Amino acid sequence: MRKSLIALIAVSALLPAGLLAQQVTPTASAPAQEVDEEVVGTLDNDAKIAIPAFATNADVATQTSAGTTAALGMSLATVIYGDLKNNGLFKPTGPASLPRPELAQIQAPDYPGWQGRGSDMLLQGYVRAEADGNVTVGCYLYDVSLGQQLAKAGWTVPPGEWRRAAHKCADLAYSRLSGENPFFDSRIAYIAETGPKGHRMKRLAVMDSDGANHTYLTTGQATALTPRYSPDYKQILYLSYFNGSPRIYIYDLASKTQKLLLQSANPLFAPRWSPDGKWILYSVAIAGNTDIYKMPSAGGSAVKLTNSPGIDIGGSYSPDGSRIVFESDRSGSQQVYVMDAGGGSQKRISFFGGRAATPEWSPRGDQIAFTHIAGNFRIAVMDPAGGSMHYLTDSWQDEAPTWAPNGRVIQFFRTARTTGQTGIWQVDLTGKNERKLTTPGDGADPAWGPLRP
Amino acid sequence: MKTQTAIATALASALVLSACSKKAPKILPPDPGGAVSTDTTGAGTGAATPGSQADFVVQLMGQDTVYFDTDQYNIDAADQQALAAQAAWLNKYPAKRATIQGHTDERGTREYNLALGERRANGAKNYLVSLGVDAARLTTQTFGKDQPVAMESTEEAWAKNRRAVTVTID
């Protein structure tokens, strides 16, 4: 998590961005050998990206979980392939069905060979074991049709963080080809659920954006709910039951300790960080009336932001911190409202029929994701004025959207009818690319953290 | 001393909440998380100590729980009858304290349901207070949608799960 864990190398070797933009323009017109069934995302064609196993200078043992450098080279490409195949913009081919390039070919690719395989793009690299146990990973993106290098970068990482190098490499290709900001090198906090419907064990857990490096943070003795990563990944806000009532705790990841945010006899819930981490939003239920407050995360006096007699809950800051979207049933049913960060100018923005709940402001600021309830529970997005609403999912009960750091992908949790089984799902903004994340058991309440440095 | 014991009991129950729920239904001690008291009324427990939670459950015969319509928290006629029976028992044993546990069905979002469960528990509490029960004897809790007693995903099951359960503290 410290910046020193990943040293960015070869940055200065990157080509100027303007030049790259000119070079990549023709890729959209690269002759496709197969007809795409549908157009999704921002590319005109799904780019066919070959991702062969990474080469190495010497096949030697490493301290990584992947094994030797040769095995690690295969694993790196497999992780990158997994990242890129799941978002609908690309048609990657993974290392299992591709020849592994020699080290010398990493910076001088066999363009005719890759053209012969029908590849539009080539994402390849090398891995090298360092004397101190770290591994260095080089990542190179080529336009096969043009015979040109589009981007390259390298990272030296501790052996326990080798997957981060793969995510960084996938991010490099994703952002270079899509024009969007990267998001793969990020973490998810969520609630791991086990046991029958009537008495589920609910544990705080964290994992990489692809489900790897899964860790339980609590034992399940106390029910945990609704986590949120701090913007610096050092802490997690979450609910835990104490003495029969939900309380807000701050879990510190480095020390593996937690502290109570507030001492209160009343139920506390819906904790949220401000984008700069300086404020914490939360709700308190007092005598049947729930309102939203904010307090400095370093401690201090709370400020009451809402004052309606109904349930006001679940605030989410705009990325610039100036506004807060929240839900309230002051109109008679759950609807989405926006207010200034100080509580002023409260205004309803959801007018779609049914109920609108769990709003989350996109990190890009352009959209608000929420749960629309009209019979079934569906994930939807709208603009911050309440316009341009459209559904992303269609299932019996989907709720609690959380944004990827780049604001282009959403995770949520889906509950199965009758069994009550839950799972973390992911969908892009077209709604066409939906998949379930692999977790050890059931999962709910996902919270996507920011891009890691 | 009595208060400390009650707090300790509630605390211990909260900490082992899921473990408690897995055991066969018991009448004693009360489980703030389980809310299974209505299932145990007829189990040959006529010998319950007067003024105990076991006695409360036996005497109330299911009226330790009140039920709500979808998204509602108002106290209807059936609820009033149940709460009157609760109040009568509580007024008979003025030293007893009680917790009212609010629950929702599964067809709501998690955080809203936590607030809704609190609102239902508070509605039941207010009615008990209006019947002469000292508010200082009553506390509320909310479990949102996390502790259903009916497991189906049907209107009938949801109606059973939208509830506030009064549990006296021994």
Interface residues (C-beta under 8 A of the other chain):
Chain A: G195 P196 K197 G198 H199 R200 M201 K202 G220 Q221 A222 T223 L225 T226 Y241 F242 N243 G244 S245 P246 P267 F269 A270 S283 A285 A287 G288 N289 T290 I311 I313 G314 E327 D329 S333 Q334 A357 T358 T371 I373 F377 Q397 E399 A400 T415 R417 T418 G420 A444 D445
Chain B: I7 A10 L11 S13 A14 L15 V16 L17 S18 A19 S21 K22 P32 G33 G34 D71 Y73 T99 Q101 E106 R107 G108 T109 R110 E111 Y112 L114 A115 L116 E118 R119 N122 G123 N126 Q141 T142 D146 Q147 P148 V149 M151 E152 S153
